Amino acid sequence: MILGQVVGEVIATIKDEALHGRKLLITQLLNPKRELIGRPQVAIETVHAGVGDFVFLVRARDASFAVVPNAPADLAIVGVIDHWDTIDPGSLELPFGETWFT
């Protein structure tokens, strides 16, 4: 899954029939430190997300599975994030030769 934030909406009067009744939202991908990754992208909304929400996204074939029946999609919103904490990746590293499973 990919982290992102909804930053806008798309109005499309003509779109594929499988997308009829679905919202298209502009999302900005984020890393775990909430830093921007790349350019904003359009995603199909499936979980009632709105502008300003932090969301989980899926890509490629998984995105088409998120919309029933399968729709031509490359990015879909599949979850709204209420809160998240991150662990410093450096704290997960152990000195050479040590293991968590001792």
N, C-alpha and C positions, 0 to 999 in steps of 0.2 A: 504494500500500500504506500501511497505517497501523501505527504502532508501538504496542505495548501490553505489559502484564504480566499473567500469569494470577494471580488473587488468590483463587480458590476454585473449588469444584466444584458442580454441580447434579445432584441425584438426581431423575430423572423416570421413574416406572414406566409412564406412559402417554404416548406421543408418536407422531408420524406414522411410518408404516411405513418411509419412506425414511431415517429417522433411527435405525432399529433397529440396535443395536450401536455407535452413536456416542456419545462423551462430550460433554457440554455443560459448558463451563467459564466461570467469571465472569472477565472481563477488564477491566482499567482502561486506557483509552487514554492515551498519553503523547506529549509533543512531543519533539523531538530533545535537549532539555536534561533529559529524564526528569521533567518536571513533569506533574502530573495534568491531564487534559483531561476535563471533564464527569463523568458518573456511571458506575459500573461497568456493563458490558453482558454479556449471555450470548452466547457464540460456540460454533459447532460445531468440535470438535477433529478435525483430519485428519492430524496429523503427530507424534503421541505427545508432545505438550507436557504439562507438569504445573505444579502450583502453584509460583510463584516464577520461572518461565521468562519471559524477554522474548521476544515473538513478533511476527510480521508478521500482519496481519489484512487481509481484503478485505470489502467491503460489497456490498449489493444483489445484482444479478444475478450478479456475479463470485463471490459467496459460494455461490450455488446451484450454480454450475459446479464448485466445489471438492469437492462431494460427488457421487459417481457412484453411482447415477443421480441426476439433478438432484433436490435436496430443497428443501423450503420453508425457505429460510435467508436471513437478512439480514446475518449476520456470521459469518465463518469464519476459523479459524487456519490459515494456509498455510505457515508457516515458523517455526523456532525460531532466535533470534538468540544466537550464542555471545559476540559482542563487537561493539561499535561505537564509532567515533570521530566527532566532529562538528567542523566547521570554523565558526569565528565568522562569521556571515553578513556582518558589516561588512568582513571581509577579502576578500570576493568583489566588493565594489563598487570601481569604478575612477573616477577623477576624470573630470569631463565632458570629452568629446572624445577620450578614450583608449580603446583597444580591446585585447583579448587577441590579436587576429588581425593583428598588424603585422609 
